[in-house]
């Protein structure tokens, strides 16, 4: 595994079963302090899930200001902007998407389901150059 920057962690409650979604994007759930999986391409995530919680268990989330490991949906170039896909996996961001992870420290994704190190940033919309 490639090295990655120390995460800036937050602890919340898994609103649903997230046990199969380690290293994917999460967003706020319907109740305060709870998180759910991202399920819409380009949506605003709060961070990346770092553990495997069942519903009601503690969800450890890598927040902006640190690193994380992220499972990718497809190839992503070094330094590429990354957004949640429909399955919560990271994918290359397009115009109008929220960017929640920026590039990776020392490598790049070359295939689906590959886990790479990333820098987590506060959600921001991708605008034209």
N, C-alpha and C positions, 0 to 999 in steps of 0.2 A: 504494500500500500504506500502511496506517495505521502509525504509529510504535509501537514496542514496547520494553519494558524489556530491558536487556542480559541474555542468558541466563547461567545458572550451568552451565557445560558439564562433561560427563564423557565420556571416550572408552572404548569397549568394542569387542568384536568381534561382527559380525553372524553369528549362528549359521546363519541362512538368508538367502536373497536378499531384501533390503529395498529394492532399488533403485526400486521403484514406490511406496514408502510414506513418502516425505518428509512431515514435519509430522503424523505420526500417533503414537499412543501405543505404547510398547514396554514389555516386561516382561523379567524374567530368563529366560534359556534353560535348557537342561538341563545345561549345562557352566558352571563358574565363569568369570565375566567376560564371558559372552556374552549377547546380547539377541535377542529374537524379537518379532514383532508381537503386540499384544494381539488376542485373537480371541473373547473372551467379554464380553458386556455387563456393565458395572459392576465388572469385575475390577480388581485392584491393579496399576497401572502404576508403573514407576520414573521415567518421564519421557516426553519427546516427541522423536522422531527429527528431527534437523535437516538431515541430508544423505541421500544415496542410495547406501548401500553394498551391494555384492553380498556373497554368503556369504564369510566369511573376511576381509572388509575392515573398516576402522575405522568404527564407528557413533558419530557425534557426537550425544550425548543431552543435551537441556536438562533439568536437574534442579531439584528444589525450591530456592527461594531466588532465582529470577530469572524472566525472561520467556521467551517462545517464540512461535513461529507454530504454529497448530493448524488442521488441516483438519477441518471440521465435517460431520456427517451430516445436519443439519437446522437449523432456526432456533434460535438461542440468544440470550436477552436479555442486555443489558449487565448485568454483575455476577452472571450466572447461574453456578451450580455445574456443572462439566463432568466427565463420566466417559467411559471408553472404550466404544465400541459394539462389536458383533461383528466389525466390519471395521477396528477400531483408530481410526476417526474419532471426533471428540468429539461427544457428545450431552448433552442436559440430564440431570442426575443425578436419580435417584429414591431413595426411602427404601431403605436397605440397600446402595446402590452405594458404591464407593470413589470419592471425589472426588480428582482429581489435577491439575486446573486450575480456577482460580477466576476467572470472568468474563473480561473483556478490558479493555484500557486505554482505548480511545476509540471503539469501535464494537461492532457485534454481527453475528452471522451471520443472514442472511435466507434462505439456501438451501443445499442439499446441495453439498458440495465447496468451499465458500467457505473461504478461509484468513483467520483472525483472530488478532490479538495477544492473548495470555493471560498470566496470572501462574501459574507452576507452584508447587504446594504439596505438602508431604509427604502421602502417601495417608492419607485419613481417611474413615471410614464416615459416610454421611449418616444422621442420626438425626431423629426427629420434633421439631418445634418445641416 
